[in-house]
Amino acid sequence: MAQLVGRLGYPAVFNPCDPDGSYSFDLSLREHVIVAHAMVVLAYEEPGENVQNERLNGQAQAQIPSSWLQINGIPEEGAWELHYVTKPLCSYPIIPVK
């Protein structure tokens, strides 16, 4: 996966429909900030505690700052690490049956 990210870039390989996994973002890289912002939006929109083991510059974080909902609110440098977990059936659309 790291080779693919290196060749195509984070935004090209990130799948917001299947975001589960561990991430390590270098916030000095614009493409990492783009995907980090998408993760923040997903975390706020999806129910439950989706972000686990979150660390900013090696320091544990209690939660994502709401200022990060705006892409310009994300720090311009640093390292953000996290593990994202989607709750069961959360990533699947609910289709009403008639």
Phi, psi and omega in degrees: 000321181299322178295319180296316177299317180298325182275320186256335183098152181303311183299331182285333184254349179289131179246103181293345177277346178218069187276356186301136176144181179264142183227147174223112184253135171263103188289357174275351179258122185303318181294329176290322179296321179300313180288322177301318178297319177299321178295320179298313180298316177301315182298324180282329183275325182278145180289153175088182178267095185272332183266123180235156177051042182283132178222134175243116183054040177083354181260131178299141180243139179286320179198166179286132177297137180296338177297339180286351175296337172262129184302329179285351178275349178281136180305150182277352176208164180120178180239129178240121180240144181198165170238127183254132180230122176271133178292152181307135179067003182289324185272001180257135179292146176268118182254117181293141178262130180263000000 
